[in-house]
Amino acid sequence: MAESCEALKDRFTTVDTLSLGMTDDMEAAIAAGSTMVRIGTAIFGARDYSAR
């Protein structure tokens, strides 16, 4: 993925982010070259869907 992102950066100057992963796979996403990881669960906890 990181290589694909770099190829896009070469063609499109506005590409600056590789967003991969979430709280449960954060380490793997960073190892894969992610520049943005979604960590909402780590900060706010699991969502409560019981009211729906």
PDB file with one MODEL, atoms N, CA, C and O in Angstrom:
MODEL        1
ATOM      1  N   MET A   1       0.817  -1.195   0.000  1.00  0.00           N
ATOM      2  CA  MET A   1       0.000   0.000   0.000  1.00  0.00           C
ATOM      3  C   MET A   1       0.860   1.258   0.000  1.00  0.00           C
ATOM      4  O   MET A   1       0.553   2.223  -0.700  1.00  0.00           O
ATOM      5  N   ALA A   2       1.919   1.249   0.771  1.00  0.00           N
ATOM      6  CA  ALA A   2       2.777   2.432   0.836  1.00  0.00           C
ATOM      7  C   ALA A   2       3.374   2.738  -0.528  1.00  0.00           C
ATOM      8  O   ALA A   2       3.492   3.903  -0.909  1.00  0.00           O
ATOM      9  N   GLU A   3       3.754   1.691  -1.273  1.00  0.00           N
ATOM     10  CA  GLU A   3       4.313   1.903  -2.604  1.00  0.00           C
ATOM     11  C   GLU A   3       3.272   2.500  -3.543  1.00  0.00           C
ATOM     12  O   GLU A   3       3.588   3.380  -4.344  1.00  0.00           O
ATOM     13  N   SER A   4       2.040   2.028  -3.448  1.00  0.00           N
ATOM     14  CA  SER A   4       0.963   2.577  -4.273  1.00  0.00           C
ATOM     15  C   SER A   4       0.715   4.037  -3.940  1.00  0.00           C
ATOM     16  O   SER A   4       0.487   4.854  -4.832  1.00  0.00           O
ATOM     17  N   CYS A   5       0.759   4.363  -2.661  1.00  0.00           N
ATOM     18  CA  CYS A   5       0.571   5.750  -2.234  1.00  0.00           C
ATOM     19  C   CYS A   5       1.681   6.633  -2.780  1.00  0.00           C
ATOM     20  O   CYS A   5       1.421   7.742  -3.246  1.00  0.00           O
ATOM     21  N   GLU A   6       2.914   6.152  -2.727  1.00  0.00           N
ATOM     22  CA  GLU A   6       4.040   6.929  -3.257  1.00  0.00           C
ATOM     23  C   GLU A   6       3.887   7.154  -4.754  1.00  0.00           C
ATOM     24  O   GLU A   6       4.202   8.235  -5.251  1.00  0.00           O
ATOM     25  N   ALA A   7       3.409   6.148  -5.479  1.00  0.00           N
ATOM     26  CA  ALA A   7       3.186   6.296  -6.918  1.00  0.00           C
ATOM     27  C   ALA A   7       2.122   7.352  -7.189  1.00  0.00           C
ATOM     28  O   ALA A   7       2.245   8.135  -8.131  1.00  0.00           O
ATOM     29  N   LEU A   8       1.085   7.372  -6.370  1.00  0.00           N
ATOM     30  CA  LEU A   8       0.050   8.398  -6.530  1.00  0.00           C
ATOM     31  C   LEU A   8       0.591   9.785  -6.216  1.00  0.00           C
ATOM     32  O   LEU A   8       0.242  10.758  -6.885  1.00  0.00           O
ATOM     33  N   LYS A   9       1.441   9.877  -5.201  1.00  0.00           N
ATOM     34  CA  LYS A   9       2.041  11.169  -4.849  1.00  0.00           C
ATOM     35  C   LYS A   9       2.863  11.727  -6.000  1.00  0.00           C
ATOM     36  O   LYS A   9       2.907  12.939  -6.212  1.00  0.00           O
ATOM     37  N   ASP A  10       3.518  10.833  -6.746  1.00  0.00           N
ATOM     38  CA  ASP A  10       4.307  11.273  -7.895  1.00  0.00           C
ATOM     39  C   ASP A  10       3.431  11.874  -8.982  1.00  0.00           C
ATOM     40  O   ASP A  10       3.855  12.788  -9.688  1.00  0.00           O
ATOM     41  N   ARG A  11       2.208  11.363  -9.120  1.00  0.00           N
ATOM     42  CA  ARG A  11       1.296  11.839 -10.167  1.00  0.00           C
ATOM     43  C   ARG A  11       0.389  12.973  -9.712  1.00  0.00           C
ATOM     44  O   ARG A  11       0.024  13.835 -10.510  1.00  0.00           O
ATOM     45  N   PHE A  12       0.026  12.977  -8.443  1.00  0.00           N
ATOM     46  CA  PHE A  12      -0.940  13.946  -7.933  1.00  0.00           C
ATOM     47  C   PHE A  12      -0.377  14.603  -6.677  1.00  0.00           C
ATOM     48  O   PHE A  12      -0.246  13.951  -5.642  1.00  0.00           O
ATOM     49  N   THR A  13      -0.049  15.862  -6.760  1.00  0.00           N
ATOM     50  CA  THR A  13       0.623  16.550  -5.652  1.00  0.00           C
ATOM     51  C   THR A  13      -0.261  16.719  -4.416  1.00  0.00           C
ATOM     52  O   THR A  13       0.252  16.981  -3.328  1.00  0.00           O
ATOM     53  N   THR A  14      -1.562  16.577  -4.563  1.00  0.00           N
ATOM     54  CA  THR A  14      -2.446  16.754  -3.405  1.00  0.00           C
ATOM     55  C   THR A  14      -2.564  15.490  -2.553  1.00  0.00           C
ATOM     56  O   THR A  14      -3.098  15.545  -1.445  1.00  0.00           O
ATOM     57  N   VAL A  15      -2.082  14.366  -3.047  1.00  0.00           N
ATOM     58  CA  VAL A  15      -2.120  13.127  -2.260  1.00  0.00           C
ATOM     59  C   VAL A  15      -1.040  13.213  -1.188  1.00  0.00           C
ATOM     60  O   VAL A  15       0.146  13.327  -1.497  1.00  0.00           O
ATOM     61  N   ASP A  16      -1.463  13.158   0.078  1.00  0.00           N
ATOM     62  CA  ASP A  16      -0.489  13.259   1.169  1.00  0.00           C
ATOM     63  C   ASP A  16      -0.783  12.309   2.329  1.00  0.00           C
ATOM     64  O   ASP A  16      -0.083  12.329   3.341  1.00  0.00           O
ATOM     65  N   THR A  17      -1.821  11.473   2.184  1.00  0.00           N
ATOM     66  CA  THR A  17      -2.243  10.638   3.298  1.00  0.00           C
ATOM     67  C   THR A  17      -2.491   9.211   2.841  1.00  0.00           C
ATOM     68  O   THR A  17      -3.103   8.976   1.799  1.00  0.00           O
ATOM     69  N   LEU A  18      -2.012   8.271   3.627  1.00  0.00           N
ATOM     70  CA  LEU A  18      -2.348   6.861   3.440  1.00  0.00           C
ATOM     71  C   LEU A  18      -3.054   6.427   4.713  1.00  0.00           C
ATOM     72  O   LEU A  18      -2.418   6.193   5.741  1.00  0.00           O
ATOM     73  N   SER A  19      -4.372   6.324   4.636  1.00  0.00           N
ATOM     74  CA  SER A  19      -5.179   6.003   5.808  1.00  0.00           C
ATOM     75  C   SER A  19      -5.503   4.517   5.813  1.00  0.00           C
ATOM     76  O   SER A  19      -6.276   4.030   4.987  1.00  0.00           O
ATOM     77  N   LEU A  20      -4.899   3.806   6.756  1.00  0.00           N
ATOM     78  CA  LEU A  20      -5.117   2.368   6.909  1.00  0.00           C
ATOM     79  C   LEU A  20      -5.337   2.062   8.377  1.00  0.00           C
ATOM     80  O   LEU A  20      -4.730   2.689   9.245  1.00  0.00           O
ATOM     81  N   GLY A  21      -6.183   1.124   8.652  1.00  0.00           N
ATOM     82  CA  GLY A  21      -6.275   0.593  10.002  1.00  0.00           C
ATOM     83  C   GLY A  21      -7.185   1.341  10.948  1.00  0.00           C
ATOM     84  O   GLY A  21      -7.603   2.476  10.721  1.00  0.00           O
ATOM     85  N   MET A  22      -7.468   0.622  12.036  1.00  0.00           N
ATOM     86  CA  MET A  22      -8.288   1.145  13.115  1.00  0.00           C
ATOM     87  C   MET A  22      -7.646   0.709  14.430  1.00  0.00           C
ATOM     88  O   MET A  22      -6.551   0.147  14.427  1.00  0.00           O
ATOM     89  N   THR A  23      -8.303   0.956  15.527  1.00  0.00           N
ATOM     90  CA  THR A  23      -7.735   0.675  16.844  1.00  0.00           C
ATOM     91  C   THR A  23      -7.173  -0.739  16.947  1.00  0.00           C
ATOM     92  O   THR A  23      -6.057  -0.926  17.433  1.00  0.00           O
ATOM     93  N   ASP A  24      -7.934  -1.740  16.495  1.00  0.00           N
ATOM     94  CA  ASP A  24      -7.532  -3.135  16.691  1.00  0.00           C
ATOM     95  C   ASP A  24      -6.335  -3.570  15.855  1.00  0.00           C
ATOM     96  O   ASP A  24      -5.684  -4.558  16.195  1.00  0.00           O
ATOM     97  N   ASP A  25      -6.028  -2.864  14.776  1.00  0.00           N
ATOM     98  CA  ASP A  25      -4.889  -3.262  13.947  1.00  0.00           C
ATOM     99  C   ASP A  25      -3.924  -2.102  13.707  1.00  0.00           C
ATOM    100  O   ASP A  25      -3.262  -2.030  12.671  1.00  0.00           O
ATOM    101  N   MET A  26      -3.857  -1.210  14.670  1.00  0.00           N
ATOM    102  CA  MET A  26      -3.048  -0.002  14.546  1.00  0.00           C
ATOM    103  C   MET A  26      -1.580  -0.308  14.253  1.00  0.00           C
ATOM    104  O   MET A  26      -0.984   0.317  13.376  1.00  0.00           O
ATOM    105  N   GLU A  27      -0.995  -1.253  14.970  1.00  0.00           N
ATOM    106  CA  GLU A  27       0.427  -1.555  14.772  1.00  0.00           C
ATOM    107  C   GLU A  27       0.693  -2.058  13.361  1.00  0.00           C
ATOM    108  O   GLU A  27       1.679  -1.665  12.738  1.00  0.00           O
ATOM    109  N   ALA A  28      -0.178  -2.921  12.853  1.00  0.00           N
ATOM    110  CA  ALA A  28      -0.011  -3.451  11.495  1.00  0.00           C
ATOM    111  C   ALA A  28      -0.169  -2.343  10.460  1.00  0.00           C
ATOM    112  O   ALA A  28       0.547  -2.323   9.460  1.00  0.00           O
ATOM    113  N   ALA A  29      -1.097  -1.427  10.692  1.00  0.00           N
ATOM    114  CA  ALA A  29      -1.306  -0.318   9.760  1.00  0.00           C
ATOM    115  C   ALA A  29      -0.080   0.585   9.699  1.00  0.00           C
ATOM    116  O   ALA A  29       0.334   1.005   8.619  1.00  0.00           O
ATOM    117  N   ILE A  30       0.489   0.877  10.843  1.00  0.00           N
ATOM    118  CA  ILE A  30       1.693   1.715  10.883  1.00  0.00           C
ATOM    119  C   ILE A  30       2.850   1.004  10.191  1.00  0.00           C
ATOM    120  O   ILE A  30       3.611   1.625   9.449  1.00  0.00           O
ATOM    121  N   ALA A  31       2.982  -0.292  10.434  1.00  0.00           N
ATOM    122  CA  ALA A  31       4.045  -1.064   9.784  1.00  0.00           C
ATOM    123  C   ALA A  31       3.874  -1.080   8.269  1.00  0.00           C
ATOM    124  O   ALA A  31       4.856  -1.174   7.533  1.00  0.00           O
ATOM    125  N   ALA A  32       2.623  -0.988   7.800  1.00  0.00           N
ATOM    126  CA  ALA A  32       2.344  -0.985   6.363  1.00  0.00           C
ATOM    127  C   ALA A  32       2.517   0.393   5.744  1.00  0.00           C
ATOM    128  O   ALA A  32       2.360   0.547   4.533  1.00  0.00           O
ATOM    129  N   GLY A  33       2.838   1.397   6.553  1.00  0.00           N
ATOM    130  CA  GLY A  33       3.106   2.729   6.027  1.00  0.00           C
ATOM    131  C   GLY A  33       1.993   3.739   6.191  1.00  0.00           C
ATOM    132  O   GLY A  33       2.045   4.817   5.599  1.00  0.00           O
ATOM    133  N   SER A  34       0.989   3.412   6.983  1.00  0.00           N
ATOM    134  CA  SER A  34      -0.121   4.336   7.179  1.00  0.00           C
ATOM    135  C   SER A  34       0.351   5.654   7.783  1.00  0.00           C
ATOM    136  O   SER A  34       1.191   5.674   8.683  1.00  0.00           O
ATOM    137  N   THR A  35      -0.199   6.745   7.277  1.00  0.00           N
ATOM    138  CA  THR A  35       0.082   8.059   7.853  1.00  0.00           C
ATOM    139  C   THR A  35      -1.103   8.556   8.671  1.00  0.00           C
ATOM    140  O   THR A  35      -1.036   9.621   9.284  1.00  0.00           O
ATOM    141  N   MET A  36      -2.200   7.777   8.680  1.00  0.00           N
ATOM    142  CA  MET A  36      -3.380   8.120   9.477  1.00  0.00           C
ATOM    143  C   MET A  36      -4.051   6.824   9.912  1.00  0.00           C
ATOM    144  O   MET A  36      -4.336   5.962   9.081  1.00  0.00           O
ATOM    145  N   VAL A  37      -4.304   6.683  11.201  1.00  0.00           N
ATOM    146  CA  VAL A  37      -4.980   5.509  11.743  1.00  0.00           C
ATOM    147  C   VAL A  37      -6.183   5.989  12.538  1.00  0.00           C
ATOM    148  O   VAL A  37      -6.077   6.925  13.330  1.00  0.00           O
ATOM    149  N   ARG A  38      -7.334   5.344  12.325  1.00  0.00           N
ATOM    150  CA  ARG A  38      -8.555   5.722  13.043  1.00  0.00           C
ATOM    151  C   ARG A  38      -8.566   5.006  14.395  1.00  0.00           C
ATOM    152  O   ARG A  38      -8.616   3.777  14.448  1.00  0.00           O
ATOM    153  N   ILE A  39      -8.518   5.773  15.483  1.00  0.00           N
ATOM    154  CA  ILE A  39      -8.389   5.183  16.823  1.00  0.00           C
ATOM    155  C   ILE A  39      -9.524   5.583  17.762  1.00  0.00           C
ATOM    156  O   ILE A  39      -9.324   5.694  18.971  1.00  0.00           O
ATOM    157  N   GLY A  40     -10.694   5.796  17.212  1.00  0.00           N
ATOM    158  CA  GLY A  40     -11.831   6.217  18.023  1.00  0.00           C
ATOM    159  C   GLY A  40     -12.161   5.284  19.167  1.00  0.00           C
ATOM    160  O   GLY A  40     -12.428   5.746  20.277  1.00  0.00           O
ATOM    161  N   THR A  41     -12.149   3.981  18.928  1.00  0.00           N
ATOM    162  CA  THR A  41     -12.467   3.019  19.982  1.00  0.00           C
ATOM    163  C   THR A  41     -11.455   3.091  21.114  1.00  0.00           C
ATOM    164  O   THR A  41     -11.823   2.949  22.280  1.00  0.00           O
ATOM    165  N   ALA A  42     -10.197   3.308  20.791  1.00  0.00           N
ATOM    166  CA  ALA A  42      -9.166   3.410  21.832  1.00  0.00           C
ATOM    167  C   ALA A  42      -9.394   4.633  22.713  1.00  0.00           C
ATOM    168  O   ALA A  42      -9.055   4.619  23.897  1.00  0.00           O
ATOM    169  N   ILE A  43      -9.960   5.675  22.148  1.00  0.00           N
ATOM    170  CA  ILE A  43     -10.191   6.910  22.896  1.00  0.00           C
ATOM    171  C   ILE A  43     -11.552   6.897  23.596  1.00  0.00           C
ATOM    172  O   ILE A  43     -11.648   7.201  24.785  1.00  0.00           O
ATOM    173  N   PHE A  44     -12.605   6.541  22.845  1.00  0.00           N
ATOM    174  CA  PHE A  44     -13.970   6.673  23.346  1.00  0.00           C
ATOM    175  C   PHE A  44     -14.593   5.369  23.825  1.00  0.00           C
ATOM    176  O   PHE A  44     -15.659   5.390  24.440  1.00  0.00           O
ATOM    177  N   GLY A  45     -13.956   4.245  23.559  1.00  0.00           N
ATOM    178  CA  GLY A  45     -14.533   2.952  23.907  1.00  0.00           C
ATOM    179  C   GLY A  45     -15.442   2.442  22.800  1.00  0.00           C
ATOM    180  O   GLY A  45     -15.668   3.117  21.796  1.00  0.00           O
ATOM    181  N   ALA A  46     -15.952   1.246  23.003  1.00  0.00           N
ATOM    182  CA  ALA A  46     -16.825   0.627  22.006  1.00  0.00           C
ATOM    183  C   ALA A  46     -18.141   1.389  21.922  1.00  0.00           C
ATOM    184  O   ALA A  46     -18.609   1.961  22.906  1.00  0.00           O
ATOM    185  N   ARG A  47     -18.723   1.386  20.739  1.00  0.00           N
ATOM    186  CA  ARG A  47     -20.026   2.034  20.555  1.00  0.00           C
ATOM    187  C   ARG A  47     -21.121   1.209  21.220  1.00  0.00           C
ATOM    188  O   ARG A  47     -21.036  -0.017  21.300  1.00  0.00           O
ATOM    189  N   ASP A  48     -22.145   1.901  21.693  1.00  0.00           N
ATOM    190  CA  ASP A  48     -23.301   1.248  22.301  1.00  0.00           C
ATOM    191  C   ASP A  48     -24.435   1.259  21.287  1.00  0.00           C
ATOM    192  O   ASP A  48     -25.033   2.303  21.026  1.00  0.00           O
ATOM    193  N   TYR A  49     -24.729   0.103  20.719  1.00  0.00           N
ATOM    194  CA  TYR A  49     -25.785  -0.010  19.719  1.00  0.00           C
ATOM    195  C   TYR A  49     -27.103  -0.487  20.330  1.00  0.00           C
ATOM    196  O   TYR A  49     -28.061  -0.725  19.595  1.00  0.00           O
ATOM    197  N   SER A  50     -27.175  -0.631  21.640  1.00  0.00           N
ATOM    198  CA  SER A  50     -28.367  -1.196  22.278  1.00  0.00           C
ATOM    199  C   SER A  50     -29.607  -0.317  22.125  1.00  0.00           C
ATOM    200  O   SER A  50     -30.723  -0.836  22.155  1.00  0.00           O
ATOM    201  N   ALA A  51     -29.449   0.976  21.965  1.00  0.00           N
ATOM    202  CA  ALA A  51     -30.593   1.885  21.862  1.00  0.00           C
ATOM    203  C   ALA A  51     -31.210   1.880  20.469  1.00  0.00           C
ATOM    204  O   ALA A  51     -32.252   2.499  20.259  1.00  0.00           O
ATOM    205  N   ARG A  52     -30.605   1.213  19.539  1.00  0.00           N
ATOM    206  CA  ARG A  52     -31.120   1.226  18.155  1.00  0.00           C
ATOM    207  C   ARG A  52     -32.060   0.107  17.886  1.00  0.00           C
ATOM    208  O   ARG A  52     -32.572  -0.015  16.774  1.00  0.00           O
TER     209      ARG A  52
ENDMDL
END
